[in-house]
Amino acid sequence: MILTVEQATTYAERAGFTGKPLQIIVAIAQAESGLNTTNFNPNDPNGGSFGVLQINGAHFGSAWPGGVMSQAQANDPQTAFDYAYYLSAQGTNFEAWGTFDPKNGTTPAYLQYMNGTTPTTSTPTSTPTATTGFGGIDWGWLTQPARIVKMTVGLVLIGISLFLLLSSNPEVQKLTKDAVKVAAL
């Protein structure tokens, strides 16, 4: 299936892209596959590249927040844009795509799609900057609710475990174990 620019833009927005990164990823998809969701390039290494964003076979089997990358996922446009959002560090690094960073001194191919055919459904903003702060730590994960929930649950379980270890009262240990069972539901 060949997507329209508007369809590709919708998939990219659902994945989390906004502003200039939205324009860039849609232009990359145009340059990589002509927006063809079943495109296959057997000449790329690691078994070739697949789908609208030409996800390389080297990524297959890789765990990411959306599961484990596979050829079927690479050919699914929404999953491909979701993975691209993950792979591009939430739209801040597009060097994984040869059409963005050809590394051979030529003009990046995606640029031909940045004029006239760029998405118009979002108001362009400046490219996001890294969200590093104290100690150079990347705090961008704080914008991902699933990670916050996992971290919170983990911290609660660590707290309960420490309480159990420090508590010698059998009644408190039983009460805490019951609370952990309830929290695990």
C-alpha positions in Angstrom: 0.0 0.0 0.0 1.3 3.5 -0.8 0.4 6.1 1.7 -0.4 9.7 1.0 1.7 12.4 2.7 -1.3 13.1 4.9 -1.6 9.4 6.0 2.1 9.2 6.7 1.8 12.4 8.7 -1.1 11.0 10.8 0.9 7.8 11.6 4.0 9.9 12.5 1.9 12.2 14.8 0.3 9.2 16.5 3.9 7.9 17.1 4.7 11.2 18.9 6.5 13.3 16.2 5.7 17.0 16.2 7.0 20.1 14.5 10.2 19.9 12.5 10.9 16.3 13.5 7.4 15.4 12.1 8.4 17.0 8.8 11.7 15.2 8.8 10.4 11.7 9.4 7.8 12.0 6.7 10.4 13.3 4.3 12.6 10.4 5.3 9.8 7.9 4.6 9.2 9.5 1.2 12.9 9.3 0.3 13.3 5.7 1.8 10.3 4.0 0.3 8.1 6.5 -1.7 5.7 5.9 1.2 5.2 2.3 0.1 4.4 0.2 3.2 5.5 -3.1 1.6 8.8 -1.7 0.1 11.7 -4.2 0.4 15.4 -3.4 -0.4 17.3 -6.7 -0.6 20.5 -4.9 -1.3 20.8 -3.5 2.3 22.9 -5.6 4.7 21.4 -7.9 7.4 18.7 -9.3 5.2 17.5 -6.1 3.7 15.3 -3.2 4.8 11.5 -3.3 5.0 8.5 -1.1 5.0 7.7 2.6 4.7 10.7 3.6 6.8 13.0 0.8 5.5 13.8 -0.7 8.9 16.8 -2.9 8.5 16.9 -6.6 9.4 19.6 -5.8 11.9 16.8 -4.5 14.2 14.7 -7.6 14.0 14.7 -9.4 17.4 15.5 -6.1 19.2 13.4 -5.4 22.2 11.8 -1.9 22.4 8.8 -0.5 24.3 6.5 -1.8 21.5 7.7 -5.4 21.8 10.2 -7.2 19.7 10.9 -5.7 16.2 10.1 -8.0 13.3 9.6 -7.9 9.6 5.8 -7.8 10.0 6.1 -4.8 12.4 8.4 -3.0 9.9 5.8 -3.5 7.2 3.0 -2.1 9.5 3.0 1.7 9.0 2.0 2.6 12.5 4.4 0.3 14.1 7.2 1.5 11.8 6.6 5.1 12.8 6.4 4.1 16.4 9.7 2.3 16.1 11.2 5.3 14.3 10.2 7.5 17.2 12.0 5.2 19.5 15.0 4.7 17.2 15.3 8.5 16.6 15.4 9.2 20.4 11.9 10.8 20.2 12.7 12.7 17.0 16.1 14.1 18.0 18.5 11.9 16.0 17.7 10.6 12.4 21.2 9.3 11.6 19.9 5.7 11.4 18.4 6.5 7.9 20.8 6.7 5.0 18.5 9.2 3.3 19.1 11.6 6.2 22.8 10.9 6.8 24.3 9.4 3.7 27.9 9.5 5.1 29.3 9.8 1.5 29.4 13.6 1.1 26.2 13.8 -1.0 23.2 15.9 -0.3 20.8 14.0 2.0 17.9 12.6 -0.1 15.2 13.5 2.4 15.8 17.2 1.7 14.0 17.0 -1.6 10.8 16.3 0.2 11.1 19.1 2.7 9.7 21.8 0.3 6.2 21.8 -1.0 5.2 18.2 0.1 5.9 18.6 3.8 3.1 17.8 6.3 0.8 20.7 7.0 -1.3 19.3 9.8 1.0 20.4 12.6 2.5 23.8 13.2 6.2 23.5 12.9 8.2 24.2 16.0 11.9 24.2 16.7 13.7 20.9 16.8 13.7 19.5 20.4 16.9 19.7 22.3 18.3 17.0 24.5 16.6 16.8 27.8 19.8 16.4 29.8 20.1 18.0 33.2 22.0 17.4 36.4 25.1 15.2 35.8 24.3 14.9 32.0 21.5 12.4 32.7 18.9 12.1 30.0 15.6 12.9 31.6 13.5 12.5 28.4 12.1 9.2 29.7 10.0 11.2 32.2 7.7 12.1 29.3 6.8 8.4 28.8 4.0 7.4 31.1 4.6 3.6 30.9 8.2 4.1 32.1 7.0 6.3 35.0 4.5 3.6 36.1 7.1 0.9 35.9 9.6 3.0 37.9 7.0 3.8 40.5 5.9 0.2 40.9 9.5 -0.9 41.1 10.2 1.7 43.8 7.2 0.7 45.8 8.2 -3.0 45.6 11.8 -2.1 46.7 10.3 -0.2 49.6 8.1 -3.1 50.7 11.1 -5.5 50.4 13.2 -3.3 52.6 10.5 -3.0 55.1 10.2 -6.8 55.1 13.9 -7.3 55.6 14.0 -4.8 58.4 10.9 -6.0 60.1 11.3 -8.9 62.5 7.6 -8.9 63.6 5.8 -11.9 61.9 2.5 -10.0 61.9 4.0 -7.1 60.0 5.7 -9.4 57.5 2.3 -11.2 56.8 0.5 -7.8 56.4 3.2 -6.6 54.0 3.2 -9.8 52.0 -0.6 -9.5 51.7 -0.2 -5.9 50.5 2.3 -6.9 47.9 -0.1 -9.6 46.6 -2.9 -6.9 46.3 -0.5 -4.5 44.6 0.5 -7.2 42.1 -3.1 -7.6 41.0 
